[in-house]
Amino acid sequence: MTPLAFARSVALPGQVLSEQVLPGQVLPAGFGLPPLPYLLALGVALGGVAVGVRRRDPAFGGRHVLALVPWMCVGAAGHVLYGLGALPAALAPLFGTPSAYLTTAAVAGAVWLATLSIGGDDARALGVAGAVALLPAVGGVVAYGVANGTLSPVLPAAGLVGGAALGVAVGALLYRLREDAAVAGRAGLLAVAAHGVDGVTTAVGVDLLGFGERTPASRLILEFAAGLPTAEALGAGWLFVLVKLAVAAVVVLAVAPTVREEPRYGYALLALVTAVGLGPGVHNALLFAVEIA
């Protein structure tokens, strides 16, 4: 296999890029803060959420991590729309890199505080609200693909489902081999599955759809794999998948003691680990479904 050809640039970690990696480059190309008014607004919103959470001091457990999954997908879909130029100009700066993460966190946090004020099952309400928000976000991506005649969801969807299944299998194996890790429960499995999604969708994009990787460290792994004798038969993405799953499993194992001793902080860490895998992975799947390399 020839060295990787990097096709187009997209936005979250784990996506495609056309530029070359510069010496000393660490952050993905395209990384940049939004204009100052937007940055200030995001800072105020996140600060308000932080103050509200500190005052209420709510419980945060595995069910809350699961409830945040649709919100992570909302952020990913919003960033796809940003990359496609399909967002209104007033909203676009809120979904760049890394502002998509900040915007999603601020909105999800505000919704969580609202559900706490209402009472009842706050985790379920948070998840339902995220699912409702996800419908128009994904609908906008699909509508773009239909309008441009580029909708082709089969391979990206297979990568998403396959990556999630592979991640759950690896997480279950981890729990079997290390019973001390099993305290992380479904949230730990979700974290590994999220990085499986990122790894497999990236492999699908690189090896089957002609896309490339935009994050410098990840691209080095792919370039290394592309130079191995196995590249002709296996492509370049397999090594990236293995690295993602291995790192995720090690992180879950490392966080497990915190989940046991200080559950709220441990589950918060697992939510963060999940977000930095699932966000890019869902972004991959949605972008590849409507864009041509």
C-alpha positions as CSV (number, residue, x, y, z in Angstrom):
1,M,0.0,0.0,0.0
2,T,1.3,3.5,-0.8
3,P,1.7,6.1,1.9
4,L,-1.6,7.4,3.1
5,A,-3.3,10.1,1.1
6,F,-5.0,12.6,3.4
7,A,-8.0,13.9,1.6
8,R,-10.2,16.5,3.3
9,S,-10.2,18.3,6.7
10,V,-12.8,17.8,9.3
11,A,-13.1,18.9,12.8
12,L,-12.9,16.7,16.0
13,P,-10.0,14.5,17.0
14,G,-9.9,11.4,14.9
15,Q,-10.9,12.9,11.6
16,V,-9.5,13.7,8.2
17,L,-7.1,16.3,6.9
18,S,-5.5,17.6,3.8
19,E,-2.6,19.5,5.3
20,Q,0.7,17.9,6.3
21,V,1.7,17.5,9.9
22,L,4.1,20.3,10.9
23,P,7.1,19.6,13.1
24,G,6.1,19.9,16.8
25,Q,2.4,20.0,15.9
26,V,0.3,18.5,18.7
27,L,-3.3,19.8,18.2
28,P,-5.4,18.9,15.2
29,A,-5.3,21.3,12.3
30,G,-8.3,23.6,12.4
31,F,-8.1,23.9,16.2
32,G,-8.9,27.4,17.2
33,L,-11.0,29.4,19.7
34,P,-14.2,31.1,18.5
35,P,-14.4,34.9,18.3
36,L,-14.1,36.7,21.6
37,P,-17.9,37.4,22.1
38,Y,-18.7,33.7,21.6
39,L,-15.8,32.7,23.8
40,L,-17.0,35.0,26.6
41,A,-20.6,33.7,26.3
42,L,-19.4,30.1,26.5
43,G,-17.2,31.0,29.5
44,V,-20.2,32.7,31.3
45,A,-22.5,29.7,30.5
46,L,-20.0,27.1,31.7
47,G,-19.2,29.2,34.8
48,G,-22.9,29.4,35.5
49,V,-23.3,25.7,35.2
50,A,-20.3,25.0,37.4
51,V,-21.7,27.3,40.1
52,G,-25.2,25.7,39.9
53,V,-23.7,22.2,40.2
54,R,-21.6,23.2,43.1
55,R,-24.5,24.7,45.0
56,R,-26.8,21.8,44.4
57,D,-24.1,19.2,44.9
58,P,-26.1,16.5,43.0
59,A,-25.3,12.8,42.8
60,F,-23.7,11.7,39.5
61,G,-23.5,8.0,38.7
62,G,-23.4,5.5,35.8
63,R,-26.9,6.3,34.7
64,H,-25.9,10.0,34.2
65,V,-23.0,8.9,32.0
66,L,-25.4,6.9,29.9
67,A,-27.8,9.9,29.8
68,L,-25.1,12.1,28.3
69,V,-24.6,9.8,25.3
70,P,-27.2,11.6,23.1
71,W,-25.7,15.0,24.1
72,M,-22.3,13.8,22.9
73,C,-23.9,12.8,19.6
74,V,-25.6,16.2,19.4
75,G,-22.2,17.9,19.6
76,A,-20.8,15.6,17.0
77,A,-23.7,16.3,14.6
78,G,-23.4,20.0,15.2
79,H,-19.7,19.9,14.3
80,V,-20.5,18.0,11.1
81,L,-22.9,20.7,10.1
82,Y,-20.3,23.3,10.9
83,G,-17.8,21.5,8.7
84,L,-20.3,21.2,5.9
85,G,-21.1,24.9,6.1
86,A,-24.8,24.0,6.9
87,L,-25.2,26.0,10.1
88,P,-26.6,29.5,10.4
89,A,-23.8,32.0,10.5
90,A,-24.8,33.1,14.1
91,L,-24.5,29.5,15.4
92,A,-21.4,28.3,13.4
93,P,-18.7,29.6,15.8
94,L,-20.3,27.6,18.6
95,F,-19.6,24.3,16.8
96,G,-16.0,24.6,15.7
97,T,-13.0,23.0,17.4
98,P,-13.0,22.9,20.4
99,S,-16.1,25.1,20.9
100,A,-18.4,22.2,19.9
101,Y,-17.3,20.4,23.1
102,L,-17.8,23.6,25.2
103,T,-21.2,24.4,23.7
104,T,-22.5,20.9,24.2
105,A,-21.3,20.8,27.8
106,A,-22.9,24.1,28.6
107,V,-26.3,23.2,27.1
108,A,-26.3,19.7,28.6
109,G,-25.3,21.1,32.0
110,A,-28.0,23.7,31.9
111,V,-30.6,21.0,31.0
112,W,-29.3,18.8,33.9
113,L,-29.7,21.7,36.3
114,A,-33.2,22.3,35.0
115,T,-34.1,18.6,35.5
116,L,-32.8,18.7,39.1
117,S,-35.1,21.7,39.8
118,I,-38.1,19.9,38.4
119,G,-37.4,16.8,40.5
120,G,-37.9,13.2,39.6
121,D,-35.5,11.0,37.7
122,D,-32.9,13.6,36.6
123,A,-30.8,11.1,34.6
124,R,-33.7,9.8,32.6
125,A,-34.9,13.4,31.9
126,L,-31.4,14.4,30.8
127,G,-31.2,11.5,28.4
128,V,-34.7,12.1,27.0
129,A,-33.9,15.8,26.4
130,G,-30.7,14.8,24.6
131,A,-32.5,12.3,22.4
132,V,-35.0,15.1,21.5
133,A,-32.2,17.5,20.6
134,L,-30.4,14.8,18.6
135,L,-33.3,14.3,16.2
136,P,-33.0,17.7,14.4
137,A,-29.2,17.6,14.6
138,V,-28.9,14.3,12.8
139,G,-31.8,15.2,10.6
140,G,-29.9,18.2,9.4
141,V,-26.9,16.1,8.4
142,V,-29.1,13.6,6.5
143,A,-31.0,16.4,4.8
144,Y,-27.6,17.8,3.6
145,G,-26.7,14.4,2.1
146,V,-30.1,14.0,0.4
147,A,-30.0,17.5,-1.0
148,N,-26.5,17.0,-2.4
149,G,-27.0,13.4,-3.6
150,T,-24.1,12.2,-1.4
151,L,-26.0,10.2,1.3
152,S,-24.3,6.8,1.6
153,P,-24.7,5.6,5.2
154,V,-24.1,1.8,4.9
155,L,-20.3,1.6,5.6
156,P,-20.2,4.4,8.2
157,A,-23.1,2.9,10.0
158,A,-21.4,-0.5,9.9
159,G,-18.3,1.1,11.3
160,L,-20.2,2.7,14.1
161,V,-22.1,-0.5,15.1
162,G,-19.1,-2.7,14.7
163,G,-16.8,-0.4,16.7
164,A,-19.3,-0.3,19.5
165,A,-19.7,-4.1,19.6
166,L,-16.0,-4.6,19.5
167,G,-15.5,-2.1,22.3
168,V,-18.1,-3.8,24.5
169,A,-16.4,-7.1,23.9
170,V,-13.0,-5.7,24.8
171,G,-14.5,-4.1,27.9
172,A,-16.2,-7.4,28.9
173,L,-12.9,-9.2,28.5
174,L,-11.2,-6.6,30.7
175,Y,-13.8,-7.1,33.4
176,R,-13.3,-10.9,33.2
177,L,-9.5,-10.6,33.5
178,R,-9.5,-7.8,36.1
179,E,-12.4,-8.0,38.5
180,D,-11.3,-4.8,40.1
181,A,-12.1,-3.0,36.9
182,A,-15.7,-4.3,36.8
183,V,-16.7,-1.7,39.4
184,A,-16.9,0.8,36.5
185,G,-19.9,-1.2,35.3
186,R,-21.8,-0.1,32.2
187,A,-20.1,3.3,32.2
188,G,-16.7,1.6,31.8
189,L,-18.0,-0.6,29.0
190,L,-19.4,2.5,27.4
191,A,-16.1,4.3,27.6
192,V,-14.3,1.4,25.8
193,A,-17.1,1.1,23.3
194,A,-16.8,4.9,22.5
195,H,-13.2,4.5,21.6
196,G,-14.0,1.4,19.6
197,V,-16.4,3.5,17.6
198,D,-13.7,6.2,17.0
199,G,-11.1,3.6,16.0
200,V,-13.3,1.5,13.7
201,T,-15.0,4.5,11.9
202,T,-11.6,6.1,11.4
203,A,-10.3,2.8,9.9
204,V,-13.4,2.6,7.6
205,G,-12.8,6.2,6.5
206,V,-9.1,5.7,5.8
207,D,-9.0,2.2,4.3
208,L,-12.4,2.0,2.6
209,L,-13.6,5.5,1.8
210,G,-10.4,7.4,1.0
211,F,-10.4,9.8,4.0
212,G,-7.4,10.5,6.2
213,E,-6.5,11.5,9.8
214,R,-6.2,15.0,11.1
215,T,-4.8,14.5,14.6
216,P,-1.0,14.4,14.4
217,A,-0.4,11.6,16.9
218,S,-3.1,9.4,15.4
219,R,-1.8,10.1,11.9
220,L,1.6,8.9,12.9
221,I,0.1,5.5,14.0
222,L,-1.7,5.2,10.6
223,E,1.4,6.1,8.7
224,F,3.4,3.6,10.6
225,A,0.8,0.9,9.9
226,A,0.7,1.9,6.2
227,G,4.4,1.1,6.0
228,L,4.2,-2.4,7.5
229,P,4.2,-5.5,5.3
230,T,0.6,-6.2,6.4
231,A,-0.6,-3.0,4.8
232,E,-1.5,-4.6,1.5
233,A,-3.8,-7.1,3.1
234,L,-5.0,-5.3,6.3
235,G,-4.8,-1.6,5.4
236,A,-3.6,1.0,7.9
237,G,-6.5,1.4,10.3
238,W,-6.2,-1.9,12.2
239,L,-3.3,-0.6,14.4
240,F,-5.2,2.5,15.2
241,V,-8.2,0.4,16.4
242,L,-6.0,-1.7,18.6
243,V,-4.3,1.4,20.1
244,K,-7.6,3.1,20.8
245,L,-9.1,0.0,22.5
246,A,-5.9,-0.7,24.5
247,V,-5.6,2.9,25.8
248,A,-9.4,3.0,26.7
249,A,-9.1,-0.3,28.6
250,V,-6.1,0.9,30.5
251,V,-7.8,4.2,31.4
252,V,-10.9,2.4,32.6
253,L,-8.7,0.2,34.7
254,A,-7.0,3.2,36.1
255,V,-10.2,5.1,36.9
256,A,-11.9,2.1,38.5
257,P,-10.5,2.8,42.0
258,T,-11.8,6.3,41.9
259,V,-15.3,5.0,40.9
260,R,-15.2,2.7,43.9
261,E,-13.9,5.2,46.4
262,E,-15.4,8.5,45.1
263,P,-18.1,7.5,42.7
264,R,-19.2,10.9,41.6
265,Y,-15.7,11.9,40.5
266,G,-15.0,8.5,39.0
267,Y,-18.1,8.5,36.9
268,A,-17.4,12.1,35.8
269,L,-14.0,11.0,34.6
270,L,-15.6,8.1,32.7
271,A,-18.0,10.6,31.1
272,L,-15.1,12.7,29.9
273,V,-13.3,9.6,28.5
274,T,-16.5,8.5,26.7
275,A,-17.0,12.0,25.2
276,V,-13.5,12.2,23.7
277,G,-14.1,8.9,22.0
278,L,-17.8,8.9,21.1
279,G,-17.8,12.5,19.8
280,P,-15.1,12.0,17.2
281,G,-16.5,8.5,16.3
282,V,-20.0,9.7,15.7
283,H,-18.7,12.7,13.9
284,N,-16.8,10.3,11.6
285,A,-19.8,8.2,10.9
286,L,-22.1,11.2,10.1
287,L,-19.5,13.0,8.0
288,F,-18.6,9.9,6.0
289,A,-22.3,9.2,5.4
290,V,-22.8,12.5,3.6
291,E,-19.4,13.6,2.3
292,I,-17.2,12.2,-0.5
293,A,-13.5,12.0,0.1
